[in-house]
Amino acid sequence: MTTETPKSERKAQIDALLLTLPGASARKINGLDAYFVSDKMFACISGDGIGLRLPVATATELQFSRNDVVAFQPGGIASTREWIQINCAEAADYEKHLALFRTSLEFVKTGRGK
């Protein structure tokens, strides 16, 4: 039986990872802890995972090729095809996905999604 990390500790671990990315900032939006670059959201904590915005082709490929990636549905509401969610049991495991978080930040920062 595993012990769950309290939400505040989990968020602190995720903050420690994502806020090291150049230009990243954090704030709450619609009750979710979200991460921004150039005043645009690139990631947010939702349920047991972190949602992040990527090019549609990348997001689709990840959903079909990895069992820890699902469609991003904050509060049970479907979002756009650019958003996926990575689920990790331990917050420290998100470090393995740092390259994807960097890709998301750059994608949002450069405005390629518009």
C-alpha positions as CSV (number, residue, x, y, z in Angstrom):
1,M,0.0,0.0,0.0
2,T,1.4,3.4,-1.0
3,T,1.0,6.6,0.9
4,E,-0.4,9.5,-1.0
5,T,1.4,12.8,-1.1
6,P,-0.7,15.6,0.3
7,K,-1.9,18.0,-2.4
8,S,0.1,20.9,-1.1
9,E,3.3,18.9,-1.1
10,R,2.5,17.5,-4.6
11,K,1.9,21.1,-5.9
12,A,5.2,22.3,-4.3
13,Q,7.1,19.5,-6.1
14,I,5.4,20.4,-9.4
15,D,6.1,24.1,-8.8
16,A,9.7,23.3,-8.2
17,L,9.9,21.6,-11.6
18,L,7.8,23.8,-13.8
19,L,8.8,27.2,-12.4
20,T,12.4,26.5,-13.3
21,L,11.4,26.8,-17.0
22,P,12.4,30.2,-18.5
23,G,9.5,32.7,-18.3
24,A,7.1,30.3,-16.4
25,S,4.8,31.7,-13.7
26,A,2.0,30.2,-11.7
27,R,-1.5,31.3,-10.6
28,K,-5.0,29.9,-10.1
29,I,-7.5,29.9,-12.8
30,N,-11.0,28.5,-12.4
31,G,-9.9,26.8,-9.2
32,L,-7.0,25.0,-11.0
33,D,-3.3,25.6,-10.3
34,A,-2.0,26.7,-13.7
35,Y,1.3,27.6,-15.3
36,F,1.8,30.4,-17.7
37,V,4.3,31.8,-20.2
38,S,3.7,35.2,-21.9
39,D,0.4,35.3,-20.0
40,K,-0.9,32.2,-21.8
41,M,-1.5,28.9,-20.0
42,F,0.8,26.0,-21.0
43,A,0.1,23.5,-18.2
44,C,-2.2,23.0,-15.2
45,I,-2.7,20.5,-12.4
46,S,-6.0,18.6,-12.8
47,G,-7.0,15.6,-10.7
48,D,-4.1,13.1,-10.6
49,G,-2.2,14.6,-13.5
50,I,-0.9,17.7,-15.3
51,G,-2.5,18.9,-18.4
52,L,-0.3,20.5,-21.1
53,R,-0.8,22.1,-24.5
54,L,1.1,20.7,-27.4
55,P,0.7,20.7,-31.2
56,V,-2.3,18.5,-32.2
57,A,-0.1,15.9,-34.0
58,T,2.2,15.5,-30.9
59,A,-0.8,15.4,-28.5
60,T,-2.6,12.7,-30.6
61,E,0.6,10.6,-31.0
62,L,1.2,10.7,-27.2
63,Q,-2.4,9.6,-26.4
64,F,-2.0,6.6,-28.7
65,S,1.5,5.6,-27.8
66,R,1.7,6.0,-24.0
67,N,-0.5,4.6,-21.2
68,D,0.2,7.5,-18.9
69,V,-1.3,10.1,-21.3
70,V,-5.0,10.7,-21.6
71,A,-7.2,13.4,-23.0
72,F,-7.2,16.5,-20.8
73,Q,-10.7,16.9,-19.2
74,P,-10.5,19.4,-16.3
75,G,-13.6,19.0,-14.1
76,G,-14.8,16.4,-16.5
77,I,-15.2,18.9,-19.4
78,A,-13.4,18.0,-22.6
79,S,-10.9,20.5,-23.9
80,T,-9.3,21.0,-27.3
81,R,-7.2,18.4,-29.1
82,E,-4.0,20.4,-28.3
83,W,-4.4,19.5,-24.6
84,I,-3.3,16.2,-23.0
85,Q,-2.9,15.0,-19.5
86,I,0.1,13.1,-18.1
87,N,-0.7,11.1,-15.0
88,C,2.0,10.2,-12.5
89,A,1.5,8.5,-9.2
90,E,4.3,10.5,-7.6
91,A,4.9,14.2,-8.4
92,A,8.7,13.6,-8.6
93,D,8.0,11.4,-11.6
94,Y,7.1,14.4,-13.7
95,E,10.8,15.2,-14.0
96,K,11.0,12.4,-16.5
97,H,8.6,14.5,-18.7
98,L,10.6,17.8,-18.5
99,A,11.3,17.8,-22.3
100,L,7.5,17.7,-22.9
101,F,6.9,20.6,-20.5
102,R,9.6,22.6,-22.3
103,T,8.0,21.7,-25.7
104,S,4.6,22.9,-24.3
105,L,6.1,26.1,-23.0
106,E,7.8,26.9,-26.3
107,F,4.7,26.0,-28.3
108,V,2.5,28.4,-26.3
109,K,5.1,31.1,-26.0
110,T,5.6,31.3,-29.7
111,G,1.9,31.4,-30.4
112,R,2.0,28.5,-32.9
113,G,-1.3,27.4,-31.6
114,K,-3.2,30.3,-33.3
